[in-house]
Amino acid sequence: MVDSPRAPLAFRVGIVGHRPDRLQRAELDRLGNVIRDVLVIVRDEVEGVRGRMPGIFSEAPPVLRAVSALAEGTDRLFAEQALELGFHLCCVTPFPKAEFEKDFAPAHAGEEDSLGRFRRLFERAATRFELDGRRTDAGEAYGAGGQVVLNQSDLLIAVWDGEFQGKGQGTEDIVAEARRRHLPVVWIDAHAPHAWEIAGPTTPRPRSNGGRRLAPARESFEDELRSLVREALDLWETEACAEASIGEARTQARDCLADYYAERPGGCGAGILWRCFRHVVGGRVGEDPRSASGADGANDARGDDPGPGGDVRDALHALYAWSDRLAVRYSDRYRSAFILCFLLAATAVGFALVPIAWAGLSHGSHAAHAIEAACAGVELGLILVILAMVYLGRRCRWHERSIDYRLMAEMVRHHRLVVPLGGGRPFPQIPAHWAAYGQPGTTWVAWYVRAIERAFGLPSASVDDGHVRRCLADLGRSLREQIGYHAANTRRCGQIERRLHHWGVGTLILTLIACGIHLSPHLLHWPPPPSLSSWLTVLCGFLPAVGAALAGINNQGEFRRIARRSEAMREHLGMMEQQIRELGPRAGADSGPEAQPFSRVAAALADDAARLMVNEVLDWRVVFLDRPLDPPA
């Protein structure tokens, strides 16, 4: 159990740049000083963020990460400067260490004591992530390493000479990919005197200029760099409320984050009505729906092996389980509230009709007036309880919290599944027609998940066949849990929908019968007993109210849509789980020159599976944003 941890303060800077063969017109000492100047600006700005945002981050010291492949030239200049400034070095090698060292043997080295320099830096690295690239496709291996560097960077430093040479997976290609991802880039000229500029998402992309070399603008971009670092870290940059003013959006984002930090274990009693309703109406159809994520519940992570990845995976597992339990807690409260409101509304109608029946029995006695007054009081009380329940649910944001925490859990799980293989970020683009519901990637939830992602970074791992097999086994377990959940959820929600529908139809049939009995004395010309007429009137009014309450619960809960989506998810996840079973035995078997490294195939599959689960929750989010807690009409 996690005690609602505050977001750690961390920032990551990656490097991509030339090797010695394209640094011939560089002054290496001066280039190192320019890189150092950029890193000092980043460090100072990160350390100043805590003072501008009190109470937002944890009290732990800021973590600064420098992500480098430690290749000759730029990578090592960057790593040495970063280590001197107190950054944690994260080494991402395109090949296993022993294979990568062959690049730095005396026969191939481009700088003096290249192998020794690599080994010294490698030993000082806090994280060592060794990919399984192949010499038969070295360019692709270096490109894969560059992609991991991008995945692990909040800011990219690119030392580029401004020449387009058309080499695949080169510096210019990595910079172009960074800009496509809206990752800010500090472009430092590889030629002395090493001017630099910011290549942000809105600045024009450098393009080939008739074969002539491009160069950064010779002006200071220090203020712009500081602003970019602040934007990456500041909670204020989120768009928590698109229609509100900037001040209101900032306040809302901070309040939502403060609510999350204030969460504590326990407190699930308010959701007991939903759990009872689910078991009574839906029946016991296998595992508890809260044993996996989705529209009806969440994964309590029981028996969920953290798998490969060491402490990083363990920490992400704990954070996932915590937000997951919170999502279940508030989902149960929200569902209990709307079920209770609909049932109390029907009961209020019943109490409003009881005096009619009592009047038929007592013929206007004093007791009838007392009963009428008592029923009116009970009816008023029930209506006040409904209004109080709706007010409490809205004030405590049960509905919104259940949606936010569910999305947070799925984003953390996405990262947890892909990080052992160097995978990407869990912030998918939503369809254009969902824009009215806000951008999930710009909410306080996304800000928090990014903070977690920055803080934990990559695990130290050698991405060999054994590591990939363990990752696939862990992914397979997660998918099987999801498949089991969605199968049970399909049956349970389908059962709830059918029973509520049938019971609603039953109330309509009973109402028709009561109406028929009520009309029969007039058609047969015999006087009905006064009490019978009164009670038939009550039934003709109360039964439709019960039917409307059942229909309201069915509509508010979206049980039919949930059941259908769970069935579709079960099928898709089943196909992915089959792919994993087929892929496992292939580890190390495909060794031909055309074979793709096993880790890339596994990483793509892990990313697809994780994104499928995130997208399912995004769809669920849109559905239930249109189902706020309102008084029954």
N, C-alpha and C positions, 0 to 999 in steps of 0.2 A: 504494500500500500504506500502510495506517495502522498505527502502532505501538501498537495497543491503547490508545486515548486514555482518560484519566480523565474522568469526568463534570465539565463546567464547573458552577460554582455560579452560579445565576441565579434570579431571581424576577420575576414579572410582576403588575402591578396595573392593572386596567382601571377605567374610569369610565363611569357612566351617570347621567344626572340632568337636571334641568329647565333650560329656557332662561329668559331674563329675565322672560317673561310669568308664570311661576310661581315667581319668586324675589322677588316684591314685598315679602314679609314677612321677607326674609332680611337679615342684616347681612353684606355680602359680605366685608369684611375679617375678621370673626370666622369666617365659613364657610371662608375660605381658611386660617385658622390651624388650624381643626379638621382639615381635610384634611391640612395639613402635619403635625399631630401624629400622625395615623394613618400617614402615610408614614415619619415618623421611627421609629416603633415597628417598622415592617416593615424598614426599612434596618438598624437596630441588631440586630434578631433574625437577619436574613440574614447579617450580618457575623460574628455570634457562632456560627453553625452550624459553620464550619470548625474552630473550637477544640474543639467537642464531638464532632466526627467526623473525627479526624485520619486522613489517608491516603485519604479517600473521594473528595474533589474534587480537581480540578487546581489547580495553583499560580497560575493566572490570577486577577486580581482579580474579585470578585463582579460580576455584571451585573444591574442593576436596570432593569426596563423599565416604562414608564408608557404605557398604551395608551389613546388618546383620539381621538375624531372631530374635535376642535377646533371644535365648534359653540359658539355663543354661550352664555354663562352658566357652568354647572358645569364643562363640558369644559375650558374655558380656565383657570379657576381652578386646576383639578387640574394641568393641563399646566405652568403657570407655577411652581407649588409644587414639582412633581416635578423640573423642570429645575434649580431652585435647589438641590435636595438631591442632584444628581448622577445622577438617573435618565436613562436613554436614552428619548427620546420616540419612540413608535411611533404614527404618525398613520394612521387608517383613515377615509377619507372615503366617504360613500355614493354620491357622484357624482364624475366627473372634476373635477380642481381648478378648471378654468375654469368649469364648470357650478356647482360648489358655491359659488364666490365670489359668484354672483348672489344667494345668500341674505343676503349681508352688504353688498350695495350700499346706499347711503344711503336709498333708497326703502323697503327692507325690513329694515334693520338694527334690532336691538333694543338696541344699546349704542353708545357713542361710539367713533368710529374703528374700527368693527368689521372692515372689510376689511383695514386696515393691521395690526391686531392678529392676524388670522388669518394673513396672509402672513408676519409675523415669526415666529410660532410654527411655521408650516409649514416655513420655511427652517431652523429649528433642529432639526427632527425628524431622528433618525438613520435612521428608516424611514418611507417614504411609500407607503401602499397605497391606490390610488384605484380604487374599484369603478365599475361601469358602470350605476349606477342610472338610472332614467328619471323625468322629471318627471310623466309621465302616471300614475305610481303612486308618488308621493313617499313615502307611508307605508311601502310595501313596501321601498323603497330604504333608508330609515332603519333599518327592521327588519333588513335584510340586513347593514348595517354593524354593528348591535348584535350580531348573531350572530358576526361575525368578532371583535369585541371579546371576546365570551365565549370563543371558541375560543382566544384568545391571552392569557387571564387565569388566574392562579392564585388571585387574590383580586379581588373586585369591590367597588368603592366605589359606593354608590347614594345620591344626594342626592334624596330623595323627600319630598313634603309630606304623605304619608299619606292622600291623597285618591284614591279610585277613580273615574276619569272615563270609563272604558270605551273609551279610545282605543286602537285597534289598534297594536301595536308600540311602545307607550309605555313609560315607565320601569318601571311596575308589571309589565308583561308580560315585560320583560327580566329583572327580578328573579325572577319566577316561573320562568322558564326556567333561570336560574342555579341556583336551588334544586333544580329537577328534575335537574340535572346534578351535584348535590352539590358545587357550587362555593360556598365561603364568601362571604358578603356582609356588608360593613360598611354598615349603614343609618344615614345622617346625615339628621337632620331638616332640611328645606328652610326651616323657620321658625326664627327666632332664639328661644332661644340656641343652637340647633343641637346638641341632645343626639344621642348615637349609641349603637348597640348592634350585637351580632353576630347575624346571621340565618344560623345554621349549618344543616346538613342535618337535625339532630335537633330544632331549635327550631320551635315552631308557626308556620305560615305566616300572615302578616298578612292579615286578611280585612276586608271591608267591615263597618262597625259601624253599620248603620242610617243611613248617609249621614254620620255624624260622622267627623271627621278622626282618624286614628291618629297616634301619636307614639312615638318610641323611649323605652325606659326611661331614667330619669335616674340612671344609676349608671355606675361605671367598668367597662369591659370590656377594659382594657389587658392583663391577664393572659391572658384568653381569646384575644385577638388574637395575642399572642405564641405561645401554644400552637398556634394554627391554622397559623401560619407554620412552626413547627418540624415539625408533622405533615406539611406539604406537602413538606418538604425531607429529613426524616430517613429514612434507610434502615431504621431500627428499626421504622418503622410498617408495613413489609411483612409479609406472612404467609407466609414462606418454607416453613414447616413447620406445617401447621395442627394436628397432633396433638402437637407438642412444646410445651414450656413457652416462655414469652416469652423467657427467656434463651437457650434452645437455638435458637429461631427467629432471634433477632438474630445469634447466632454463625454460623448456617448462611448467612444472607443475606450477612453480611460475608465469610465464606470464599468463597462463590461469586463475589462481586464481585472479591475479591482474585485468585482464579484467572483471571478474565477479564482483569484488568489485567496479569497475569503472562504472558499469551499472547504468543508471538513468531512471526514468519514461519517457514515451513518445517515440518519434522517430519512429513511426510506418509507416510513409508516404512511405518509400521505398518499402513496401510490398503491395501497393494498387493494382498493376497490377494483382497479384495472386488473391486477393479478388474479383476483377471485373471479372476475367477469371472464377473463381469458380462459381460465381452466373450466369454468362451468359451461360457458357457451361454446368455446372452441374445443374443449376436451383436452385430454393429455395425449398428444400425438408425437411423442418422441422427446427429444432434448428440449430443455428450456429455451425459448426464443432468445433469451439474453446471452446464449452461449456463442453467438456470432453476430456480426454487425448487420445492419439493414434497417428497414423501415420500422420494424416492430420491436427492435431491441438492440442489443450490443454484445460484443464479445467480452466475457469476463475473463478471458485468457486462461481458463482452467486447463492445466496440462499443456500449455503452449510453450514448448521448449524454445528458449531464446536463440538457440542455433548458433551458427558461426558468427564471429564478429566481436567476441569478447565483451568488454565493458560497454562499448558503444551500443551494442544490441541490447544488453541488459538494461541500460538506462532508458533506451527508447521503449523497450517492453514495459517498463514500469510507468512511463508517461502515457503510453497507449492505454494501459489497463486503468489508470486513474481517470482520464478523460472519458473512457468508455463507460465506467461505472456512473460517472456524473450524467452522461447522456441518458443512461437507463433510468436513473433516479428522476430526472425531470420529465422524461417521456412518460413514465408511469404516473407522475403527478398530473401532467396535462391530460392524459387519457382518463384518469380517474375523475378529474374535474368535469370534463364534458359529459361523461356517462352519468355522473351524479346530477348534473344540471338538467339533462333531458328527463331522467327518471323523476326528479323532484317536480319538474314542470307538469308532467302527467299526473303526479300525485296531487299537485295543487288543484288541477282541474277536477279530480275526483272529490276532494274536500269541498270544492265550490258547489258540487252537485248533490252531496249528501243531504243537505237540508231539504231538498225537493222530496227525496224518498222519506225522510223523517216526517215531513209535513203530511204526507199521505197516510202515515201510520198514526200520528197523534192528533190530527184534525185541528191544528192551530192551537194546541195547548201551550202552557207556559214553558214546558220542557222543550217544545219545538223551537221556541225563540232562543232558548239557552243554547241548544245544539247549533242553531244557525249562527249565533254569535261566536261560539267556540270554533266552528269550522272556518268562519271568516278569519278568526285570529290565526288558526293553523295555516290557512292559505297565505295570509300575509307573511307569516313567519317563513314559510317555504320560499316565497318569492324573495324575501330578504336574504335568506341563506344562499339562493342562487346568485343574487347580485353580489353578495359578499365573496362567494367563491370565485366569481369572474374577476372581481376587483383584486382579490389576493393573487390569483394566477397571473393577472396582467402586471401587477406591481412587482411581483417576484420574478416575472419573466420566465415562467415555466416553459412555455412554448418556445420562445426564442433561445433559451439556454439549451434545451434538448437538441435543437437544430445546430447551434454553434458547437456544442461539445461533441456531437456525432461527427460533424465535419472535421473537427480537430483530431478526433481519434483516427479517422480514416486517413488523414494526411500524415499523421505520425506513423501509422502502419505502413503506408506507401513507402515512406523513407526507410522504415525498418526492414522492409523486404528488399529494397534495391541497393541500400548503402553497402552491403558486403561485396557487391559487384561493381561499385563505383557509379551507380545509376544516377539519374537526373532528379529534378525537383518535382514535388507533387502539386503543381499549380496549373492544371489544365485550363485551356481556354473554353469558355462556355459558348453555346450557340447564341447567335445574335438575338433570337427571340426571347432569350432568358435575361436580357440586359435589364429589364424592368425590375428584376429581383436582386439587382446588385451584382457586383463582381466578387466572387468568393476570394479571388487572389488579392484583393485590396482591403480585406476586413481585418479586424484585430486578431481574429483566429489565424489568418495567414501570417500576420506579423509575428505572432507567437511561435508558430511552427518554423518560420525562417530563423528566428532566434535560436531555437533548439537545434536546427540543422547546422547553423554556424558554430554553435558551442561544441557539439560532439564531433563534427567532421567525419573523417574516414577512420575505420579501424585499421590497425596494423595487420596486414595479411599478405600472404603469398598466394596469388590467385591461380593455383594449380588445379589439376583435375580433381583432387580430393576436396579442396575447398569448394569448388563449383558443385560437386556432388552433394556436399553438406548443405549448401545454399538451396539446391533444388529440392532436397529432402525437406528442409524447413518450409519452403514455398508450398510443396505438396501437402504438408500437414495443414497449413493455413487454408489451402483451397478445399481440402476434404472437410475441414470444420465448416467452411462457408457452404459447401454443397449440402452437408447435413442440416445446417441451419435453414437454408432456403427450401429444402424439401419439407422440413417440419413446418416452416412458416407458410408454405403454399397450402398445406393441408389445414393448418389451424385457421388461417385467415379466410380460406375458402369455406370452412365449416362455420365460422362466425357469420360471414356474409349470407350464407344459405339459411342458417337458422333465423337470423334477424329478419330476413326477407319472408321466410315461411311464417314466422310468428306474426309479422305485420299483416300478411294476407289472412292469417287466422283471425286477427282482430276485426278485419273487414268483414269476413264471413259471419263472425259472431254478431257484428253490428247489423248485418242484413237480417239475420235470424231474429234479433231483438226487434228490429223495425217491423218485420213481418208479424211477429206475435202482437206487437203494439197495434198494428192496423187490423188484425183479424177480428176483434170484437166489433169494430165499425162495419166491417164487411159482412159479418155473420149476424149483426143486429142483436148482440147480447151484451149486457153491461159488464165491463171488467171490474174486478176488485180494485179499489183505489190504490191499495199498496202495490199491486202488480203494475199498474200503470206508472206509478211513481218510479219504481225500481227500473222498469224498462226505459223510462226517460233518462235515468242516471246512466244506464249501460250504453244507451245510444249516444251519450255525450262523452263518457269516460273511455270506452273502447277505442274510438278514433284518436283520442289523445294519446293512449298507449301506443297505438300503431304509429302515430306521428313521431313519438319519442324513439321508438325502435328504428324508424327510417332515418331520423336525425343522427342517431348513434352510428348507423351504418354509413351514412354519407360523410359525417365528420371523420370517421376512422379510415375511410378509403380502403376498406378491407378487400373489395374486389380487385382494385388496381394493385394493391400490395401483393395479393396472391398471384396475379398474372405476372407481375414483374419478378417475383421470387422464382416462379417457374422458369422464366426466360434466363434469369441469372444462373439457376441450377444447371441448365443446359450448357450455357457458355462456359461456366467454370468447370463443368465436367469435361468439355473438350480440351480445355487448357490442362487439366489434371492428367488427361490421357497423353497429351504432348510431353508433359514432364516425365511420365513413366517411360515413354519411348525414348526420350532424350538421355535419361540417366545412363543406360548401358553404352551410349556412344562416346562417353567421356574418354578422351585419349585415343579412340579408335580411328577417327578421321585425321590422318596425318599427311595426307597428300598435299601437293603444292597448291591446289585450289581450295583446300579445306579452310574454313573460317575458324579462328580460335574459339574453343568451346565456351569460354567465358562470355564472349559477345552474344552468342546464341542464347545462353542462359540469361544474360542481363536483359536482352530484348524481351524474352518471355516473362521474366519477373516484372519488368516495367509494364508490359501489356496487362498482366493479371492485376497488378496493383492499381493501374489506371482504370481498369474496368470496375473495380470495387469503389474507387473514389467517384467515378462518373455515376455509378448507381446511387450513391448517397447525394450527389448533386441533383439528380433527378428527383429523388425523394424530398430534398430540400425545397425545390420549386413547388412540388405538390402541397407540402404542408405549410409553406409560407402563406398559402391561400386559405388555410384552415386555422385562423387564430381562435382563441378562446372567447366566445361571445355568448350573451344570454340567449337561450332558445327562443326563437320567434314564435 
